[in-house]
Amino acid sequence: MPTSWAALSTDADTAVSFFRNKNSLFASGQVSRTTLEDKLIRSETEISFHASWDKKEYAMQSDQILRDIEVARFVETKSATPLLSLNRSDAPPVKNLSAKTSLEIVTVEDFWVRVKEKDSKVEGWLPLQALQSRHDDLGIYTNLIDTYLRQNADSSARVLTTIPRLRRIVPLEITKSFLKIQYGNQIGYADITHFVSRADFASLAYHPKKNWVTVLYRNNDVIITQKGETIPMKEILGYVTNSHRGIVIRPDSASYGPPLRARVEILKPEAHIWGISKIDGHGEVWWKKKNLLLEEPEAPSKSTVTTDSLLKREIYSIAFENKNSVRGIVSSEGVYRTEDGLTWTQIPLFGKQNYPVSIHPNGTWFVGSYKSTNHGKSFEPFIRWDNIAQAIEAAYHSNPKIMRLTQIEALPNSRILIHVDTGVKQIKLRSLIGDLHWDVIKN
C-alpha cells in the first residue's frame, strides 16, 4: 500500500515534488496535490525577476535587487486591504485599511513590509504589491556595503562605529558627499556613495523654483537633469520613480551577471506561491503551488509612452502643474499629457510636431498657439497672429516676414509672456490670458 507521501497511481498526473525548504536543490519526494492541499499549514510568496543589463537577460532573486518601493518612507495603499498581524497571507488582520491610506514603512522583508499608520500607533504587515509610493516622499537611504560612521564629513575623520549593510536611514542632513546620520545614540557622517536613495530610481524630481524636472541619474549628492543641469539633492522635495528599475545589492558570484550597484531593467517579476504542508514521515515540507505573475504588463499603445521611454527622446518642452500634482504636458515628437507622471498619452491635434508648452498657476494649459482650460482634454486658439504682427510693427516700425512661437512663460495676475522669433530678432510680448491685445516688452 502506498504511503501518504508517495504519488498514487490514480493521481499520478497531479504528483508534485516537495522539498525540505524552499532553498533545497533536490526534492525529498513526491505526493499528490490533493494530499498536499489537505495537509496545508500555510502559504508563502517568493519573488524573482527577469532583468536586463548590458543587453543581456538574467534570472535574479528578490534579495539581489532593490526596488523603488523598498527605499520609500511614506506610501499609500493601492486599494482597500486588510492590515495583517504577521507577514503571512493567512495571518489574522489587525484592521481593514481603505484605499489611499497613508502609511510609514518600518521594515521591509522580501515580499512583505511592516508599516504603521501616520496618525496612529497601529502597526501591521502588508505585501509590497499592495502599496504605491507618494510623489512628495523623499524616502530613505540604504547602504549597499558596511559603512563607517565618522566624526566629521571627511574620509580621514575618526570612525565612531560601523553601520551594517542594508540599514534604512533617514539622514539629518545632506552635505557635500556625506550624509549626516544618527545611528543608535551617535551622530556622525557617512559616505553618500555607499547609499541608494529614491533619487536613483527617479524619472522626475520636484524643485521649488524649477517645478518638476526630468532626471537622468544621481551623482553623489546631486542629480543630473536631462537638460544637463546639476541640482543638489538637498533642494529636492519629491520624486516620481521608475518601478521597472532595480539596483543590484547582491551580485551572483557564480556568474558574470550585473555587479553591485548596477542599474537593471526589470522585465517581468514573478511570485512563486509556496505551500507548506505537514506530511507523515517528513514533517513540514515545501512545494510550489503556483507561479503567479505579479504585474501583467499591458500591451503598449502607439499613443501612450512611459516616462522612461520619453527620456530616451529629445524633449522639446515640458511643464507640470505644481509640487502636489504630476499632471503635466510634454512636447517630444508629438504632444503628450500625463495624469500620474508615469505614462503619457498623445494629443492627436498636434500630430508629431514639437511646440512650446506651459501650464499657468491658474490652471490654463498652453501648447503653441492653443490653450486648454480642462487639463489638456480639449484646446482652442488663444493667439491671433494678425494682432501679434500689428503689435510688432507698431513697436519696431517694420512688418515681420515670419513669426514662430518659441517659448511661453506664466506671469502673475493671469498674465503670460510669449517669445516670438521673427527671423531677425527674438521679441517678447505680454498679455492677459484671453485678451487679444499684446504689449511688446523691449527690455
Phi, psi and omega in degrees: 000135181289146177281173185293341183258002178269149179288121179287143182298328180283349183235024188297326183291341181251016179296135184235136176285143175234160189228159177294323173206174187287349179262000180294139180278332185235145180289150177270344180165188178228154177204162181291149178300324180300316179297316180297319179295320180294328183262011186296132177262313181198175176232149176223154183245135178237129182265141170221168186223147161260120185232154181244136177206134179054041176067018177232157180252145182222150171265123185228146178275161184296332180280003175262344187234135172259133181249168186300319183294337181281346175251012174282155174249310179250131186224175175228152174285139179290323182208177178299134184204150176281137172274120189265154182280337180225165179276058177217143184293338181262012181287150178296142180284147174277317177192169176261132180257141176276169177297145178062030172288130180280130183225156173247131179283130178263306178217156176238129178228091177057248183283342189250155178220134175268129185230163171224148178291142185295327186254014178208178180261009181291129178236158177182188185245145175219151170290144181306325184292348179276356187245154172227148183283164179252145182286340180263015182263124175277345175077195179241175174244141176229135184272133182277341178225164174303134191231134176285136169263116186255159183293324181229167179281067183208133183293347178255005181289161182297138180277125179274316180193178177246131176267115180300155183298154175063038172268142177275118186237132169254107186291150175282331183196149173254115177251183182298105176069006179224152171255130172275124193227143165256119179233117188067231178256018182242143177245130181200200186232137180234145181297120185293339180290346179276355190246155171244143180221181179298334179299332180286345179250001191284136167261328179226148176224145182259126176243134186301334180259332185259356185065206180283130179240151179278136187252132172269309180193168174262140175232100184056249185259016178227160171249148178253124181273168180296334177280359180088008178284150175249119184237124177300136181297332181292348178265352183278138183247356180181164183221151162249122187253162181262110183287350179261014177253142177228150175248127182286123179248348176213101179294156176275108185293343184269000182219174177261047183278193182301135180279174175305137180078355180299142178262113184250158174260123180279113183275317182204115172277147177229153175233117174275117177274110179268135171260139175246115183238155178255111185249135179306132178085349182233343184072216179284129178232158182248139178211151184276115179281318188198150173253099189261123176283121184283320182231106179276106183294137178284151177297127182296139177261146179295337182264002182232135177228156176272162178300320180297319177293323181298322183290348176277350177265175171272121180270121181281315182200145182212146180208146177231162184290300183192185182302319186273358181224133175255020170292130184196188186215147181218148174245113182199094185056045187126168180249131185232148176240152179226148174258334187236000182077001183253317179233150186232133181249131183290143174263109189301332184306327188260004176056224180257014184279157174256132179225153172294140179235155180199152175233120181280148177303338179280359176102357179279132177259143179234133172227110183056232182267015180247154176227159179223138177249011179230043175061038174084012180281331175210156185227155174216153180297143174236357179242131167255113187295335177293325176292322177297315180299318179296320179295318179292318180296321179292327182279324187243000177057035174211145182271120182294136180282322177228158175217124180227124180283124184245339182201147177231127181239141176277137176238160178297165175059042176058035176251158174226157177237128177244150176251127181238128178264119180263003184089340179250319181209162174267125184241136178256136178228144185236145180202160167286143178299126180093350179271141179274350181271135181236138176252130176282131178257109186276329183244000000 
